[in-house]
Amino acid sequence: MNANVKLSFVAGPASVAALALLGIVSGAAGCGGGSASNGKWPPLPPGCPVQVLREAPTGPTENIGPVSASCSPDIAQPACERTLADQTCKLGGDVVWGVTRIDEAGKYRLFGRAAHTTAAK
């Protein structure tokens, strides 16, 4: 076996374009791997305090986005609500409102809107 093998690369216009495209695609693939937060509110740890409300909040809040939790029937609703609250924590919220339950075959789902309490204007 020859240990003095030389590899050469000729960079023509097509090769340069292919490398540029590979760099762009690789860079784009790396995006989106960050936190689940919306950027305005930093993520909070699981177990953070969250108000779980069936109705809209009465105080000033800023909506962040939808959250959901899927639970098996043997999971008590308060435990499933904690899962929903933890999803709210990941988004930096301290309130989840409009919480509704939908029963499905073999499980139930809770849905709500994550929000963050704001100062009164």
Contacts in CASP RR format, 6 or more apart in sequence:
PFRMAT RR
TARGET T0000
AUTHOR 0000-0000-0000
METHOD contacts of the structure
MODEL  1
MNANVKLSFVAGPASVAALALLGIVSGAAGCGGGSASNGKWPPLPPGCPV
QVLREAPTGPTENIGPVSASCSPDIAQPACERTLADQTCKLGGDVVWGVT
RIDEAGKYRLFGRAAHTTAAK
9 15 0 8 1.000
35 42 0 8 1.000
35 43 0 8 1.000
35 90 0 8 1.000
36 43 0 8 1.000
36 90 0 8 1.000
36 91 0 8 1.000
37 43 0 8 1.000
37 90 0 8 1.000
37 91 0 8 1.000
37 92 0 8 1.000
38 64 0 8 1.000
38 65 0 8 1.000
38 91 0 8 1.000
38 92 0 8 1.000
40 62 0 8 1.000
40 64 0 8 1.000
40 116 0 8 1.000
41 64 0 8 1.000
41 91 0 8 1.000
41 92 0 8 1.000
41 93 0 8 1.000
41 116 0 8 1.000
42 92 0 8 1.000
43 89 0 8 1.000
43 90 0 8 1.000
43 91 0 8 1.000
43 92 0 8 1.000
44 89 0 8 1.000
44 90 0 8 1.000
44 92 0 8 1.000
44 93 0 8 1.000
44 94 0 8 1.000
45 89 0 8 1.000
46 86 0 8 1.000
46 89 0 8 1.000
46 90 0 8 1.000
47 82 0 8 1.000
47 85 0 8 1.000
47 86 0 8 1.000
47 89 0 8 1.000
48 85 0 8 1.000
48 86 0 8 1.000
48 89 0 8 1.000
48 92 0 8 1.000
48 93 0 8 1.000
48 94 0 8 1.000
49 94 0 8 1.000
50 85 0 8 1.000
50 88 0 8 1.000
50 89 0 8 1.000
50 93 0 8 1.000
50 94 0 8 1.000
50 95 0 8 1.000
50 96 0 8 1.000
51 57 0 8 1.000
51 94 0 8 1.000
51 95 0 8 1.000
51 96 0 8 1.000
51 97 0 8 1.000
52 81 0 8 1.000
52 84 0 8 1.000
52 85 0 8 1.000
52 96 0 8 1.000
52 99 0 8 1.000
53 95 0 8 1.000
53 96 0 8 1.000
53 97 0 8 1.000
53 98 0 8 1.000
53 99 0 8 1.000
54 97 0 8 1.000
54 98 0 8 1.000
54 99 0 8 1.000
54 100 0 8 1.000
55 97 0 8 1.000
55 98 0 8 1.000
56 97 0 8 1.000
56 98 0 8 1.000
57 95 0 8 1.000
57 97 0 8 1.000
57 115 0 8 1.000
57 117 0 8 1.000
59 117 0 8 1.000
59 120 0 8 1.000
60 117 0 8 1.000
60 118 0 8 1.000
60 119 0 8 1.000
60 120 0 8 1.000
60 121 0 8 1.000
61 95 0 8 1.000
61 97 0 8 1.000
61 115 0 8 1.000
61 116 0 8 1.000
61 117 0 8 1.000
61 118 0 8 1.000
62 115 0 8 1.000
62 116 0 8 1.000
62 118 0 8 1.000
63 113 0 8 1.000
63 114 0 8 1.000
63 115 0 8 1.000
64 88 0 8 1.000
64 91 0 8 1.000
64 92 0 8 1.000
64 93 0 8 1.000
64 113 0 8 1.000
64 114 0 8 1.000
64 115 0 8 1.000
64 116 0 8 1.000
65 91 0 8 1.000
65 113 0 8 1.000
65 114 0 8 1.000
65 115 0 8 1.000
66 111 0 8 1.000
66 112 0 8 1.000
66 113 0 8 1.000
66 114 0 8 1.000
67 84 0 8 1.000
67 87 0 8 1.000
67 88 0 8 1.000
67 91 0 8 1.000
67 96 0 8 1.000
67 111 0 8 1.000
67 112 0 8 1.000
67 113 0 8 1.000
67 114 0 8 1.000
68 84 0 8 1.000
68 87 0 8 1.000
68 109 0 8 1.000
68 110 0 8 1.000
68 111 0 8 1.000
68 112 0 8 1.000
69 80 0 8 1.000
69 81 0 8 1.000
69 83 0 8 1.000
69 84 0 8 1.000
69 87 0 8 1.000
69 109 0 8 1.000
69 110 0 8 1.000
70 107 0 8 1.000
70 108 0 8 1.000
70 109 0 8 1.000
71 77 0 8 1.000
71 79 0 8 1.000
71 80 0 8 1.000
71 83 0 8 1.000
71 107 0 8 1.000
71 108 0 8 1.000
71 109 0 8 1.000
71 110 0 8 1.000
72 106 0 8 1.000
72 107 0 8 1.000
73 106 0 8 1.000
73 107 0 8 1.000
73 108 0 8 1.000
77 101 0 8 1.000
77 110 0 8 1.000
80 108 0 8 1.000
80 110 0 8 1.000
81 99 0 8 1.000
81 110 0 8 1.000
83 110 0 8 1.000
84 96 0 8 1.000
84 99 0 8 1.000
84 110 0 8 1.000
84 112 0 8 1.000
85 96 0 8 1.000
87 96 0 8 1.000
87 114 0 8 1.000
88 94 0 8 1.000
88 95 0 8 1.000
88 96 0 8 1.000
88 114 0 8 1.000
91 114 0 8 1.000
92 114 0 8 1.000
92 116 0 8 1.000
93 114 0 8 1.000
93 115 0 8 1.000
93 116 0 8 1.000
94 115 0 8 1.000
94 116 0 8 1.000
94 117 0 8 1.000
95 114 0 8 1.000
95 115 0 8 1.000
95 116 0 8 1.000
95 117 0 8 1.000
96 112 0 8 1.000
96 113 0 8 1.000
96 114 0 8 1.000
96 115 0 8 1.000
97 112 0 8 1.000
97 113 0 8 1.000
97 115 0 8 1.000
98 111 0 8 1.000
98 112 0 8 1.000
98 113 0 8 1.000
99 110 0 8 1.000
99 111 0 8 1.000
99 112 0 8 1.000
100 110 0 8 1.000
100 111 0 8 1.000
100 112 0 8 1.000
101 108 0 8 1.000
101 109 0 8 1.000
101 110 0 8 1.000
102 108 0 8 1.000
102 109 0 8 1.000
102 111 0 8 1.000
END
